[in-house]
Amino acid sequence: MTTLSAQPAEPTGPAGPAGLPLSAGTPRAAGRGRLVLARLLAARGALVGAAVVLLLFALAFGGPFLTPWDYATPDFSALHQPPSAEHWFGTNGVGQDVFAQTLRGLQKSLVIGLLVALLSTVLASVVGACAGYFGGWADRALMFLVDLLLVFPAFLIITIVSSRLKSAGWIAFVLLLALFNWMITARVVRSMTISLREREFVRAARFMGVRPLRIISRHILPNVASFLIIDATIAVGGAVMSETALSYFGFGVKAPDVSLGTLLAAGTSEAPVFPWLFYFAAGLLVLFVLAVNLIGDGLRDALDPTSGTAPRRSRRRGRPPRPDRPRRSAGGPLGSSRSDSRRKRP
C-alpha cells in the first residue's frame, strides 16, 4: 500500500497583491510543472506502469477489432478448445471465444474502476473541503455522516441492494461502489483544509469579500490537488478489485455481460483442467493493479513536496565536482608536521 502524506501543499504560485497566489500561468507555476514532469520522468516504475496501463486500455478497446469472434457468440464446433490460431485464448464450455470475453471483461472492469474513482474523489473533495472550511455545525453534520457510513458494512449493503437493482444495470452498481468509497479521503481533505483556511492567501480572499464556495474552488482544492490525484489513481485499482470481488460472488455485473470478476468465477472450478479459462483474466487483473500502484508511487514522489527521492538524484547528477584538496591528518597541520618529523628521526 502507498503511504500518503496528509501535509497540505504550498500555494501553487507566488504571492500576488494582498497575499493571493498568482495564476497558474506565472513563470514559477510553469517551473513547478516542469519540476513535477522531470520527477515523474525520473521514476522508472511510474513510466513502466503508465505504459502498461495504456497498453491494457488499447487492448481492451481496440482488441475486439482484431478478432472475428464476439464475446457472446458461441462456436459449437470448438468446445473447451485450448489456445490456437483460430481461438487465441481458447474457448469455454459453450464454445465462446475466451479472448473476446477477456477483452470485454477487461473493458467493463476498467470503465467501472475509472467511474468509481472519479465519483468518489469528487464527492470526498467537496465534502471534506466544505467540512474543513465552514467548521461548526456543518463540520459536525458532515463528519457524522462520514462516521455513520464507515460503521456500515459496505460489502453487505452492496450485496443486498445490488440484487434489487438488476433492472438498473451496471450504472447503479457504480453508484453503490462510489457511495462507500470516499469517506477516508474526505477526512484527510478536511484535515488539510483546516490547516489551509488560516493561511494568508485564504484569509486575504475572505477579507476581500470573496464567496466561500469560490475560495474553496479557487484556493483550497488546488492546494490539495496533489493528494487527490494520487488518491484517485490508487482508487482506480481498488475499485477494480472491489468490482471483481463482488462480481465473483454474483453481486456485480450481470449476465449476459461479463467482467473480470465473472470470468474468474466461471473459470475457478475448471482451472485445474482448463487453465486458460482462469489465468488469462487473472493475469490481466494482477498486471493492471500492479501498474496502477507503480503510477501512484511515481505520482507521490513527483507531487508530494516532502518526497525528495527524484530531486536528490537530479542534484547529485547536476552537482559540479569538488576541487581536489590536500588531505590533513586528524591533528591538523601541526599534527602532520610532527608525524613527518618523527618519520625523519633515525
C-alpha positions as CSV (number, residue, x, y, z in Angstrom):
1,M,0.0,0.0,0.0
2,T,1.1,3.5,-0.7
3,T,1.6,5.8,2.3
4,L,0.3,9.3,1.5
5,S,1.3,12.5,3.4
6,A,-1.5,14.5,4.9
7,Q,0.5,17.7,4.9
8,P,-1.0,20.5,2.7
9,A,1.0,21.6,-0.3
10,E,2.2,25.1,-0.7
11,P,0.2,27.6,-2.8
12,T,0.6,26.8,-6.5
13,G,2.1,30.2,-7.4
14,P,3.9,33.2,-5.9
15,A,2.0,35.6,-3.8
16,G,0.4,38.5,-5.6
17,P,-1.4,41.5,-4.2
18,A,-3.0,41.0,-0.7
19,G,-1.1,37.7,-0.4
20,L,-3.3,35.9,-3.0
21,P,-1.5,33.3,-5.1
22,L,-1.0,34.2,-8.7
23,S,-2.5,32.3,-11.6
24,A,-1.1,29.0,-12.9
25,G,0.4,30.8,-15.9
26,T,3.1,32.5,-13.9
27,P,6.8,31.6,-14.5
28,R,7.0,30.0,-11.1
29,A,4.0,27.8,-11.7
30,A,5.4,26.8,-15.1
31,G,8.7,26.0,-13.4
32,R,6.9,23.8,-10.8
33,G,5.2,22.0,-13.6
34,R,8.5,21.3,-15.3
35,L,9.9,20.1,-12.0
36,V,7.0,17.7,-11.5
37,L,7.3,16.4,-15.0
38,A,11.1,15.9,-14.5
39,R,10.4,14.0,-11.3
40,L,7.8,11.8,-13.0
41,L,10.1,11.0,-15.9
42,A,12.8,10.1,-13.5
43,A,10.6,7.5,-11.8
44,R,11.1,4.4,-14.0
45,G,8.4,2.5,-12.2
46,A,5.8,5.1,-13.0
47,L,6.8,5.1,-16.6
48,V,6.5,1.4,-16.8
49,G,3.2,1.4,-15.0
50,A,1.8,4.1,-17.3
51,A,3.0,2.2,-20.4
52,V,1.3,-1.0,-19.1
53,V,-2.0,0.8,-18.3
54,L,-2.0,2.4,-21.8
55,L,-1.4,-0.9,-23.4
56,L,-4.2,-2.5,-21.4
57,F,-6.6,0.2,-22.4
58,A,-5.6,-0.1,-26.0
59,L,-6.0,-3.9,-25.8
60,A,-9.4,-3.6,-24.1
61,F,-10.9,-1.1,-26.5
62,G,-9.0,-2.0,-29.7
63,G,-8.5,-5.7,-29.3
64,P,-12.1,-6.7,-30.2
65,F,-11.5,-5.4,-33.7
66,L,-8.6,-7.9,-34.1
67,T,-10.8,-11.0,-33.7
68,P,-13.8,-12.0,-35.8
69,W,-15.5,-13.6,-32.7
70,D,-17.9,-11.8,-30.5
71,Y,-17.8,-12.4,-26.7
72,A,-21.4,-13.7,-26.7
73,T,-21.3,-15.7,-30.0
74,P,-20.6,-19.5,-29.4
75,D,-18.7,-21.8,-31.7
76,F,-20.4,-25.1,-31.2
77,S,-17.7,-26.9,-33.2
78,A,-15.0,-25.9,-30.7
79,L,-15.9,-26.7,-27.1
80,H,-13.2,-26.4,-24.4
81,Q,-10.6,-25.9,-27.1
82,P,-7.1,-24.8,-25.9
83,P,-5.5,-21.7,-27.4
84,S,-4.9,-22.0,-31.1
85,A,-4.6,-19.8,-34.2
86,E,-8.4,-19.6,-34.6
87,H,-9.1,-19.0,-30.9
88,W,-6.2,-17.2,-29.4
89,F,-7.2,-17.8,-25.7
90,G,-9.2,-21.0,-26.4
91,T,-12.9,-21.5,-25.8
92,N,-15.1,-22.2,-22.9
93,G,-17.6,-25.0,-22.3
94,V,-20.3,-23.5,-24.7
95,G,-17.8,-22.5,-27.4
96,Q,-17.4,-18.8,-26.6
97,D,-14.1,-17.2,-27.5
98,V,-12.1,-16.6,-24.3
99,F,-10.0,-13.8,-26.0
100,A,-13.1,-11.8,-26.9
101,Q,-14.6,-12.5,-23.4
102,T,-11.5,-11.5,-21.6
103,L,-11.2,-8.2,-23.5
104,R,-14.9,-7.5,-22.9
105,G,-14.4,-8.2,-19.2
106,L,-11.3,-6.0,-19.0
107,Q,-13.1,-3.2,-20.8
108,K,-16.0,-3.4,-18.3
109,S,-13.8,-3.5,-15.3
110,L,-11.7,-0.6,-16.4
111,V,-14.7,1.6,-17.1
112,I,-16.3,0.7,-13.7
113,G,-13.0,1.4,-11.9
114,L,-12.5,4.8,-13.6
115,L,-16.0,5.9,-12.9
116,V,-16.0,4.8,-9.3
117,A,-12.6,6.5,-8.7
118,L,-13.8,9.8,-10.3
119,L,-17.1,9.9,-8.5
120,S,-15.7,9.0,-5.1
121,T,-12.8,11.6,-5.4
122,V,-15.2,14.4,-6.4
123,L,-17.5,13.6,-3.5
124,A,-14.7,13.3,-1.0
125,S,-13.1,16.6,-2.1
126,V,-16.4,18.5,-1.9
127,V,-17.5,17.1,1.5
128,G,-14.0,17.3,3.1
129,A,-13.3,20.8,1.9
130,C,-16.7,22.1,3.0
131,A,-16.5,20.5,6.4
132,G,-12.9,21.8,7.0
133,Y,-13.6,25.3,5.7
134,F,-17.0,26.1,7.3
135,G,-16.5,24.2,10.6
136,G,-19.2,24.4,13.3
137,W,-22.4,22.6,12.7
138,A,-21.6,21.9,9.0
139,D,-18.4,20.2,10.1
140,R,-20.2,18.1,12.8
141,A,-23.0,17.1,10.5
142,L,-20.8,16.1,7.6
143,M,-18.4,14.2,9.8
144,F,-21.3,12.4,11.5
145,L,-22.4,11.2,8.0
146,V,-18.8,10.1,7.3
147,D,-18.6,8.2,10.6
148,L,-22.0,6.6,10.0
149,L,-21.0,5.3,6.6
150,L,-17.8,4.0,7.9
151,V,-19.7,2.0,10.5
152,F,-22.0,0.4,8.0
153,P,-20.7,-2.9,6.4
154,A,-20.3,-1.7,2.8
155,F,-19.9,-5.2,1.3
156,L,-23.1,-6.4,2.9
157,I,-25.1,-3.4,2.0
158,I,-23.9,-3.5,-1.7
159,T,-24.8,-7.2,-1.9
160,I,-28.3,-6.6,-0.6
161,V,-29.1,-3.5,-2.6
162,S,-27.5,-4.7,-5.9
163,S,-29.7,-7.8,-6.0
164,R,-32.8,-5.5,-6.0
165,L,-31.4,-3.2,-8.8
166,K,-31.0,-5.7,-11.5
167,S,-33.0,-3.7,-14.0
168,A,-30.8,-0.6,-13.4
169,G,-27.8,-2.2,-14.9
170,W,-24.1,-1.7,-14.0
171,I,-24.6,2.1,-13.6
172,A,-26.4,1.5,-10.3
173,F,-23.5,-0.8,-9.3
174,V,-21.0,2.0,-10.0
175,L,-23.0,4.4,-7.8
176,L,-23.1,1.9,-5.0
177,L,-19.4,1.4,-5.1
178,A,-18.7,5.1,-5.2
179,L,-21.1,5.8,-2.3
180,F,-19.0,3.6,0.1
181,N,-15.5,4.5,-1.2
182,W,-15.0,8.2,-0.3
183,M,-15.1,8.6,3.5
184,I,-11.4,8.1,4.4
185,T,-10.3,10.6,1.6
186,A,-12.9,13.1,2.9
187,R,-11.4,13.0,6.4
188,V,-7.9,13.6,5.0
189,V,-9.1,16.5,2.8
190,R,-10.9,18.0,5.9
191,S,-7.7,18.0,8.0
192,M,-5.8,19.6,5.1
193,T,-8.5,22.2,4.6
194,I,-8.4,23.2,8.3
195,S,-4.7,24.0,8.1
196,L,-5.2,25.8,4.8
197,R,-8.0,28.1,5.8
198,E,-5.8,30.0,8.2
199,R,-3.1,30.7,5.6
200,E,-2.6,34.3,4.5
201,F,-3.9,33.9,0.9
202,V,-7.2,32.4,2.1
203,R,-7.6,35.0,4.9
204,A,-6.9,37.8,2.4
205,A,-9.5,36.4,0.0
206,R,-12.0,36.2,2.8
207,F,-11.4,39.8,3.9
208,M,-11.8,40.9,0.3
209,G,-15.4,39.5,0.3
210,V,-14.8,36.5,-1.9
211,R,-17.6,34.0,-1.6
212,P,-16.8,30.8,0.4
213,L,-17.6,28.4,-2.4
214,R,-15.3,30.4,-4.7
215,I,-12.5,30.3,-2.1
216,I,-12.9,26.5,-1.8
217,S,-12.8,26.0,-5.6
218,R,-10.0,28.5,-6.3
219,H,-7.7,28.3,-3.3
220,I,-8.5,25.3,-1.2
221,L,-9.0,22.5,-3.7
222,P,-6.0,23.4,-6.0
223,N,-3.7,23.1,-2.9
224,V,-4.9,19.6,-2.1
225,A,-5.0,18.6,-5.8
226,S,-1.7,16.6,-5.4
227,F,-3.2,14.4,-2.7
228,L,-6.4,14.0,-4.7
229,I,-4.6,13.0,-7.9
230,I,-2.6,10.3,-6.0
231,D,-5.6,9.1,-4.2
232,A,-7.7,8.9,-7.3
233,T,-5.0,6.9,-9.2
234,I,-4.8,4.4,-6.4
235,A,-8.6,4.3,-6.1
236,V,-8.9,3.0,-9.7
237,G,-7.1,-0.2,-8.7
238,G,-9.1,-0.5,-5.5
239,A,-12.4,0.0,-7.4
240,V,-11.4,-2.7,-10.0
241,M,-10.6,-5.1,-7.2
242,S,-13.9,-4.4,-5.4
243,E,-15.8,-4.8,-8.7
244,T,-14.0,-8.1,-9.3
245,A,-14.7,-9.4,-5.8
246,L,-18.4,-8.5,-6.0
247,S,-18.9,-9.8,-9.5
248,Y,-17.1,-13.0,-8.5
249,F,-19.8,-13.7,-5.9
250,G,-22.6,-12.7,-8.3
251,F,-23.4,-9.3,-6.9
252,G,-21.8,-7.1,-9.6
253,V,-22.1,-7.3,-13.4
254,K,-24.9,-9.5,-14.5
255,A,-25.1,-11.9,-17.4
256,P,-25.1,-11.8,-20.4
257,D,-22.5,-9.1,-19.9
258,V,-19.1,-10.1,-18.4
259,S,-16.3,-8.6,-16.3
260,L,-13.1,-9.9,-15.0
261,G,-14.9,-11.0,-11.8
262,T,-17.5,-13.0,-13.7
263,L,-14.8,-14.6,-15.8
264,L,-12.8,-15.6,-12.7
265,A,-15.9,-17.0,-11.1
266,A,-16.8,-19.1,-14.2
267,G,-13.2,-20.4,-14.6
268,T,-12.3,-21.2,-11.0
269,S,-13.9,-24.6,-10.9
270,E,-12.4,-25.6,-14.3
271,A,-9.0,-24.1,-13.8
272,P,-7.2,-27.4,-13.0
273,V,-8.4,-29.0,-16.2
274,F,-8.8,-25.9,-18.5
275,P,-6.4,-23.3,-17.1
276,W,-6.9,-20.8,-20.0
277,L,-10.4,-20.1,-18.6
278,F,-9.0,-18.6,-15.4
279,Y,-5.4,-17.5,-15.8
280,F,-5.7,-15.0,-18.7
281,A,-8.3,-12.9,-16.8
282,A,-6.4,-13.3,-13.5
283,G,-3.1,-12.2,-15.1
284,L,-4.6,-9.1,-16.7
285,L,-6.2,-8.2,-13.3
286,V,-2.9,-8.6,-11.4
287,L,-1.0,-6.7,-14.1
288,F,-3.4,-3.8,-14.1
289,V,-3.4,-3.4,-10.3
290,L,0.4,-3.6,-10.1
291,A,0.7,-0.9,-12.9
292,V,-1.7,1.4,-11.1
293,N,0.3,1.1,-7.8
294,L,3.5,1.9,-9.7
295,I,1.9,5.0,-11.1
296,G,0.6,6.0,-7.7
297,D,4.1,5.7,-6.2
298,G,5.6,7.8,-9.0
299,L,2.9,10.5,-8.7
300,R,3.6,10.6,-4.9
301,D,7.3,11.2,-5.5
302,A,6.6,13.8,-8.1
303,L,3.8,15.8,-6.5
304,D,4.5,15.4,-2.8
305,P,6.8,18.3,-1.6
306,T,8.1,16.2,1.3
307,S,9.3,13.5,-1.1
308,G,12.9,14.2,-2.2
309,T,13.8,10.9,-4.0
310,A,14.0,12.3,-7.5
311,P,15.4,15.8,-6.6
312,R,18.3,14.2,-4.7
313,R,19.1,12.1,-7.7
314,S,19.0,15.1,-10.0
315,R,21.1,17.2,-7.7
316,R,23.7,14.6,-7.5
317,R,23.9,14.3,-11.3
318,G,24.0,18.1,-11.8
319,R,26.4,19.0,-8.9
320,P,29.9,20.0,-10.2
321,P,32.8,18.0,-9.0
322,R,34.7,19.4,-6.0
323,P,38.3,20.5,-6.5
324,D,40.9,18.3,-5.0
325,R,42.1,19.4,-1.6
326,P,45.2,18.2,0.3
327,R,44.3,15.8,3.0
328,R,45.0,16.7,6.5
329,S,45.5,14.4,9.4
330,A,43.2,14.4,12.4
331,G,45.6,16.6,14.3
332,G,45.7,19.4,11.7
333,P,48.9,20.9,10.2
334,L,50.8,20.7,13.4
335,G,50.0,17.0,13.8
336,S,51.2,16.3,10.2
337,S,54.5,18.2,10.8
338,R,55.1,16.3,14.0
339,S,54.4,13.0,12.2
340,D,56.8,14.0,9.4
341,S,59.5,14.9,11.9
342,R,59.0,11.6,13.7
343,R,59.5,9.8,10.4
344,K,62.8,11.6,9.8
345,R,64.3,10.6,13.1
346,P,66.6,7.6,12.9
